[in-house]
Amino acid sequence: MSGQEVTWIQVPKPTFDLVGVLVSSLSLTGILAGVALALGIGLGIALIRRRDREVERALTQPLSLHLEAPRS
């Protein structure tokens, strides 16, 4: 062991950034909640419009009791 040399490298002590983890997690959660809210509003508007069109279509058709025999 007389011919070997040992080199020491000083490494800083690792630290855990809890605030950074919390802020990034909350920002990701906020973005996902915003996307879900936008998709929900869009889907709700689409469903309301579709229902309104069906109601308008039903009001413009003549009234019928639909008594005709089913076709085979």
Backbone as a chain_set.jsonl record, in Angstrom:
{"seq": "MSGQEVTWIQVPKPTFDLVGVLVSSLSLTGILAGVALALGIGLGIALIRRRDREVERALTQPLSLHLEAPRS", "coords": {"N": [[0.803, -1.177, 0.0], [2.095, 1.077, -0.136], [2.613, 2.506, -2.508], [0.257, 3.612, -3.408], [-1.986, 6.339, -3.868], [-4.344, 8.34, -2.17], [-7.131, 10.178, -3.06], [-9.012, 12.79, -1.869], [-12.263, 14.095, -2.121], [-14.209, 16.848, -1.496], [-17.562, 16.855, -0.799], [-20.603, 18.622, -0.844], [-22.998, 18.551, 1.82], [-26.025, 16.803, 1.291], [-29.211, 18.366, 0.852], [-32.704, 18.575, 1.583], [-35.262, 20.015, -0.187], [-37.999, 20.977, 0.97], [-39.921, 23.002, 0.719], [-39.756, 23.649, -1.993], [-40.62, 21.234, -3.13], [-43.276, 21.162, -2.179], [-44.367, 23.53, -3.316], [-44.092, 23.013, -6.087], [-45.696, 20.733, -6.285], [-48.206, 21.743, -5.509], [-48.6, 23.642, -7.525], [-48.744, 22.008, -9.8], [-51.039, 20.555, -9.123], [-52.905, 22.655, -9.112], [-52.87, 23.389, -11.822], [-53.852, 21.019, -13.013], [-56.399, 20.936, -11.818], [-57.51, 23.244, -12.929], [-57.565, 22.536, -15.662], [-59.337, 20.357, -15.521], [-61.63, 21.704, -14.636], [-62.121, 23.414, -16.834], [-62.601, 21.504, -18.856], [-64.883, 20.279, -17.774], [-66.719, 22.416, -17.757], [-66.888, 22.889, -20.507], [-67.942, 20.404, -21.42], [-70.375, 20.407, -20.044], [-71.666, 22.658, -21.186], [-71.852, 21.743, -23.838], [-73.582, 19.526, -23.511], [-75.899, 20.787, -22.564], [-76.559, 22.422, -24.748], [-77.05, 20.423, -26.675], [-79.282, 19.15, -25.564], [-81.113, 21.281, -25.613], [-81.388, 21.653, -28.384], [-82.629, 19.237, -29.068], [-85.057, 19.531, -27.715], [-86.116, 21.769, -29.046], [-86.367, 20.651, -31.613], [-88.268, 18.691, -31.083], [-90.443, 20.289, -30.454], [-91.02, 21.496, -32.883], [-91.911, 19.454, -34.484], [-94.925, 17.786, -35.584], [-97.529, 16.992, -33.23], [-97.93, 13.732, -31.989], [-99.335, 10.596, -31.123], [-98.001, 8.326, -31.536], [-99.125, 5.83, -32.399], [-98.949, 3.993, -34.399], [-98.323, 0.73, -35.778], [-95.515, -1.252, -34.873], [-92.774, -1.606, -37.15], [-91.778, -4.509, -38.961]], "CA": [[0.0, 0.0, 0.0], [2.993, 2.214, -0.069], [2.655, 3.252, -3.748], [-1.057, 4.139, -3.793], [-2.316, 7.643, -3.329], [-5.779, 8.504, -1.953], [-7.577, 11.535, -3.33], [-10.257, 13.102, -1.178], [-13.065, 15.141, -2.742], [-15.197, 17.334, -0.537], [-18.912, 16.926, -1.387], [-21.504, 19.291, 0.107], [-24.025, 17.718, 2.429], [-27.288, 16.938, 0.558], [-30.328, 18.962, 1.593], [-34.02, 18.302, 1.02], [-35.985, 21.269, -0.366], [-39.411, 20.678, 1.206], [-40.736, 24.094, 0.179], [-39.772, 23.471, -3.445], [-41.475, 20.092, -3.439], [-44.667, 21.558, -1.931], [-44.788, 24.524, -4.303], [-44.25, 22.362, -7.387], [-46.86, 19.848, -6.196], [-49.417, 22.558, -5.502], [-48.786, 24.257, -8.839], [-49.222, 20.948, -10.69], [-52.424, 20.293, -8.728], [-53.701, 23.779, -9.589], [-52.998, 23.281, -13.282], [-54.757, 19.905, -13.3], [-57.746, 21.339, -11.421], [-57.963, 24.198, -13.94], [-57.888, 21.774, -16.873], [-60.564, 19.598, -15.247], [-62.728, 22.662, -14.594], [-62.395, 23.843, -18.204], [-63.236, 20.381, -19.561], [-66.231, 20.104, -17.221], [-67.574, 23.496, -18.261], [-67.112, 22.622, -21.933], [-68.853, 19.269, -21.558], [-71.691, 20.838, -19.575], [-72.269, 23.519, -22.214], [-72.196, 20.9, -24.981], [-74.765, 18.728, -23.183], [-77.057, 21.684, -22.479], [-76.923, 22.796, -26.123], [-77.644, 19.265, -27.353], [-80.627, 18.962, -25.023], [-81.964, 22.36, -26.115], [-81.699, 21.372, -29.79], [-83.607, 18.144, -29.102], [-86.34, 20.091, -27.284], [-86.604, 22.585, -30.16], [-86.76, 19.742, -32.683], [-89.511, 18.035, -30.67], [-91.52, 21.274, -30.5], [-91.352, 21.823, -34.268], [-92.57, 18.304, -35.116], [-96.331, 17.702, -35.213], [-97.821, 16.112, -32.104], [-98.378, 12.405, -32.379], [-99.388, 9.635, -30.025], [-97.173, 7.211, -31.969], [-99.948, 4.637, -32.278], [-98.748, 3.084, -35.525], [-97.762, -0.566, -35.42], [-94.077, -1.331, -35.124], [-92.414, -2.227, -38.433], [-90.947, -5.7, -38.778]], "C": [[0.859, 1.26, 0.0], [2.973, 3.055, -1.339], [1.318, 3.872, -4.147], [-1.334, 5.463, -3.095], [-3.841, 7.758, -3.222], [-6.133, 9.965, -2.183], [-8.918, 11.747, -2.65], [-10.953, 14.258, -1.89], [-14.114, 15.556, -1.736], [-16.533, 17.537, -1.277], [-19.81, 17.621, -0.38], [-22.59, 18.336, 0.608], [-25.353, 17.905, 1.679], [-28.391, 17.532, 1.455], [-31.618, 18.653, 0.858], [-34.813, 19.602, 1.0], [-37.491, 21.0, -0.258], [-40.31, 21.753, 0.619], [-40.839, 23.97, -1.338], [-40.668, 22.33, -3.867], [-42.947, 20.466, -3.261], [-45.173, 22.535, -2.977], [-44.994, 23.874, -5.67], [-45.456, 21.42, -7.379], [-48.163, 20.64, -6.235], [-49.659, 23.228, -6.853], [-49.274, 23.224, -9.844], [-50.679, 20.615, -10.388], [-53.339, 21.408, -9.218], [-53.915, 23.729, -11.092], [-53.978, 22.173, -13.648], [-56.195, 20.24, -12.926], [-58.323, 22.33, -12.428], [-58.36, 23.506, -15.239], [-59.187, 20.989, -16.675], [-61.775, 20.52, -15.208], [-63.104, 23.109, -16.002], [-63.079, 22.736, -19.006], [-64.662, 20.151, -19.068], [-67.183, 21.172, -17.705], [-67.897, 23.264, -19.734], [-68.089, 21.487, -22.16], [-70.263, 19.649, -21.12], [-72.397, 21.713, -20.601], [-72.692, 22.698, -23.422], [-73.456, 20.084, -24.707], [-76.023, 19.588, -23.103], [-77.499, 22.089, -23.878], [-77.581, 21.641, -26.857], [-79.065, 19.027, -26.861], [-81.579, 20.028, -25.545], [-82.33, 22.146, -27.574], [-82.729, 20.254, -29.912], [-84.988, 18.648, -28.696], [-86.935, 20.936, -28.4], [-87.088, 21.714, -31.3], [-88.084, 19.065, -32.34], [-90.676, 19.017, -30.732], [-91.928, 21.612, -31.927], [-92.028, 20.668, -34.984], [-94.034, 18.276, -34.69], [-96.535, 16.715, -34.061], [-98.355, 14.774, -32.61], [-98.384, 11.526, -31.141], [-98.571, 8.393, -30.325], [-97.929, 5.879, -31.798], [-99.752, 3.657, -33.425], [-98.045, 1.819, -35.069], [-96.258, -0.561, -35.698], [-93.786, -2.062, -36.429], [-91.529, -3.422, -38.163], [-90.036, -5.902, -39.952]], "O": [[0.351, 2.374, 0.126], [3.294, 4.241, -1.264], [1.258, 4.596, -5.141], [-0.984, 5.681, -1.935], [-4.55, 7.305, -4.12], [-5.535, 10.868, -1.598], [-9.849, 10.965, -2.841], [-10.329, 15.266, -2.22], [-14.827, 14.717, -1.185], [-16.613, 18.29, -2.247], [-19.802, 17.274, 0.801], [-23.028, 17.435, -0.107], [-25.77, 19.041, 1.451], [-28.478, 17.231, 2.646], [-31.617, 18.487, -0.361], [-35.017, 20.224, 2.043], [-38.171, 20.819, -1.268], [-41.366, 21.435, 0.07], [-41.915, 24.17, -1.901], [-41.398, 22.441, -4.853], [-43.777, 20.123, -4.103], [-46.29, 22.388, -3.474], [-45.984, 24.164, -6.342], [-46.166, 21.327, -8.381], [-49.112, 20.251, -6.916], [-50.807, 23.364, -7.277], [-50.139, 23.532, -10.665], [-51.47, 20.413, -11.31], [-54.441, 21.133, -9.692], [-55.014, 23.996, -11.578], [-54.842, 22.368, -14.503], [-57.12, 19.865, -13.647], [-59.51, 22.26, -12.747], [-59.374, 23.85, -15.846], [-60.038, 20.962, -17.564], [-62.843, 20.153, -15.7], [-64.288, 23.175, -16.33], [-64.026, 22.997, -19.748], [-65.553, 19.859, -19.866], [-68.333, 20.878, -18.031], [-69.042, 23.424, -20.157], [-68.976, 21.595, -23.007], [-71.238, 19.254, -21.758], [-73.587, 21.535, -20.86], [-73.768, 22.921, -23.976], [-74.312, 19.962, -25.584], [-77.096, 19.159, -23.528], [-78.696, 22.099, -24.166], [-78.556, 21.84, -27.582], [-79.956, 18.734, -27.658], [-82.723, 19.726, -25.884], [-83.461, 22.424, -27.972], [-83.609, 20.317, -30.769], [-85.989, 18.231, -29.277], [-88.13, 20.836, -28.679], [-88.122, 22.008, -31.9], [-88.93, 18.884, -33.215], [-91.797, 18.61, -31.036], [-93.079, 21.981, -32.161], [-92.669, 20.887, -36.011], [-94.365, 18.686, -33.578], [-95.806, 15.731, -33.936], [-99.142, 14.723, -33.555], [-97.562, 11.681, -30.238], [-98.452, 7.505, -29.481], [-97.448, 4.947, -31.155], [-100.347, 2.58, -33.413], [-97.277, 1.827, -34.107], [-95.796, 0.066, -36.652], [-94.472, -3.025, -36.773], [-90.661, -3.397, -37.291], [-89.261, -6.858, -39.974]]}, "num_chains": 1, "name": "protein.A"}
